[in-house]
């Protein structure tokens, strides 16, 4: 199994990044005339290179429970929970599966 990048970071590093990821989601959440899907897409595309969106989403979920900071809206958190379920390995399996079905 391939380890994700966030498996080897210190707790302080992860905590700082979780705070940043939450802050960027709260900022996107404050945009009134945008769908939650577009907000999540903007958030994922804004993540630093090499960061697995599923890892970042799990960090956000932990941060939301662990701190008293303002909370992200429920509809946006529901999509973040969905992102957390799709680590890079699982997405790679889906892509490989789609490639086979196209060829057949």
Secondary structure, 3 states (H helix, E strand, C coil): CCCCHHHHCCHHHHHHHHHHHHHHHHHHHCCCCCCHHHHHHHHHHCCCCCCCHHHHHHHHHHHHHHCCCCCCCHHHHHHHHHHHCCCHHHHHHHHHHHHHHHHC
